[in-house]
Amino acid sequence: MKKARVIVTGSEGIVGSAVCAAMQECYEVQKLSLRFGHDFTDEEFVKNYFRENKAEYLVNCFGFNDHIDSDKPQETLFDVSLESIQKYLLVNVVALISVCREFAKNTESRGIVNISSIYGMVSPIPALYKNTEKHVGYSVSKAAGIQLTRHLATHLAPRVRANCVVLGGVDGDQNPEFKRDYAEYVPVKKMMQKDEIGGIIEYLCSDKSTYTTGAVIPVDGGWTAW
């Protein structure tokens, strides 16, 4: 039986690599990553790639993020530059629109899954970030990704479904203090593990979800349920 094809953007990141690992057995996975020289802000690259490569499903894991780093300058809303905000919007919104619409042009396309963040739904908790702030550009851009998914769902239906998976914090290279503090705000009392990501993606990239479109699905250990 022929495997369904799925394009995973941002395939080499924490989330993208977990998605690829979960899907590689049952799907034909095409990996795209900036590490391979795939620049999603380059419209010509995006157009050429999707013109030449077909797939039934697209999972967008790429994105620009500001990671926890105790050595970085302590910036607040009043310190961040407008240029830095523009970078978040360019990668997390403009490039995302570009990738989604070029994929949707293919007549074989059936579904899009965009990965967003809890910070696209609720504000970062200041106490987690001590004397600095989670960058406002990140939160704004992730909220835009959620709204983009709704727009795609209504404008690409019925041929292409579009859904958004909203992830909580994924356990990675954060310092132990941050992991401990973060867990205190989560009803299940832990950060997300990488092997907990794939199940919902597989569901949305299958015939089990043919009536699911425009959904915004939090997978966050209950963070947004408070």
N, C-alpha and C positions, 0 to 999 in steps of 0.2 A: 504494500500500500504506500503510495507516494506521500512523503512527509510534507506538511505545510511549511512554507518558507517564512522566516521572520527576520527582519532587519533590526539589529539592536545598535542604537547610537550611544556613544559613551561606553562602549563595551568593556573598556579596560579599567573603569573606575570601580569603587566598592560595590555600588548597586548594579552597574552594568555587568560586571564579572559574575555576580551572583545570579542575575537573570540568565546569562548565557549558560552557566553551569546547570541551572535547573531545566533549561529547555533543549539542550543539545542532543539528548537522547531521542526525543520524539519530534523535533523540528529540525529543519535545515536552517542553521543560523548564519546570517551574514553579519560580520562584525565591522563597525565603523567607530573610529576613535581619533581624536587629535594626536594621540601617540603614534598613529600610523600615517599622519600627515593629512587627515581628513578635517578640513576647516569648514565648519558649518556656517560660519559668517561669510564665506565666499559663495555668493549666489550661483556663479557659473559652475563651481564644483558640484553644488547640490543639484542643479538642473541636469548636469551631465550624468551624475551617478544614477539618479532615479529614472532617467531616460533609458539607461543601459541595463539596469538591474531591477528585476521584478520580484515582488513578494506579496503574500497575502496579508501579513501583519507587520506593523512597525511599533517598536517600543523605544521611546525616547528617554534615555537615561543621562544624556549629556547635560551639562550646566556649569555655570560659574558660581563658586561658593567661597565664602570667607571662613576658613577653618580656624578652630581654636588654637591660638598660639600666644603663649605668655610673653614672647619676645617682641610681638608686633606693637606698633605705636597704639596707645590707648586713644581711640577716637569715639566721639559721640555724634549724635545727629547734627550738631553744629560744626563739627570738624571735617566730616567727609566731604570730598569734592564732588561737584556735579559731574565731572568727567568720570569719576569712579562709579557713580550711579548709572551713567550711560553705558558703561561696560556690561553691567548686569543686564540692562535692558537689551543690549545688542545680542548677547549670547542667549539669555534665557527667554527672551520674547521674540525679537525679530528673527533670529536664526531658527527658532522653533516653528514660527509661522512658515518660514521658507521650506523647512524640511517636511512639515505636514502637508502642505499644499502640493509640493512636487510628488510626494508619495501618492497622494490621492488622485493624481492625474492618471495613474496606471489603472487600466480597466480590471486588473486582477486583484486590486487592493480590497481588503475586507474589514480591516480593523486597525485603529490607532490606539495605543496606550501611552499617555504622557505621565511621567513621574513628577509629582510636585512634593511639597513639604508642608508639615503642619504650620510652618510660619507663613504659608500662603493663606491660612485660615484664621489663625490666632496670632497675637503678638508674641515675640520672644519674651521670656520672663527675665527682667533686668537682673535679678539676684544670681542667675546662672553665669552672668558675664562680668561679674565683679565691677571693676572700674572702667569697663569699656562697654560697647554695645554690639549686638549682632547688626551687621550692615543693613541699613534701611533698603538699599537697592536689592538685596537678596529677597527680603520679604515681599516687596512690591512686585518684583518680577515673578515670584512663585505664585502670587495671587493672580497675576495676569495669565499664567499658564493654565490655571483652573478655568478662568473665564474663556480662554481660547478653546479649551476642550468643549465647553458647552456650545460655543459658536460652531465649531466643526461638527458636533453631533447633529445640530439642527440643519446645517447647510449641506452636509454630505450624505444625509439619509435619503433613501434607505440603503444605498449601495455600500457605504462605508460607515462603520460604527466608530465612535470616539469616546474613550473613557479616561478618567484620571485617577491614578493611585496616589494618595497623599501619605507619604511615609513620615514616621517619627524618626528620631535619631538612631542611626545605625552604628553599632559598636565597631570602632576602628582604632585609630591611633590617638584618640583623645587621651588626655592625662587622667590618671585614676581619680583625682579629686572631682573633675568634671563629670565623669561617668557616675560616681557615687551621688553627686548632687542632682544630676539629671534624673536618675532612677527614683529619687524621692518624689518627683512630680508625676510619675507614671503609675497608674493603678496596678499594673502587673509588676512594678518595682524592678524593671531592668530596661536596658537599651535593647533595641531590636538586633537580633542575630542575622547574619547574612542568609542563612538557610531558611529564614522565615519570610523571605521576599518573594520567592518564585511561584508559590501556589496561586496567588491571586492573579499574577500575570498569565500563567498558563490558562486559567479559567477564561480570562478576557480575550485570549488568543485562541479560542476554540469555538466549536458549534454549541457548546453548553451555554454560551452567553449571547445567543442570537437576538434576544430581546433586551439586551442591556446596552444602552447608549446614552451618553450625556451624564453618566454616573460619576460622582466624585466620592471615592471610597477611601476613608481613613484607615490606614493600617499602622496604628501608632501606640498600641498597648493601652488605649483608653485616654490618651493625653487630651484630645479634643472633646472628651465626654464630660470633663469637669464642668 
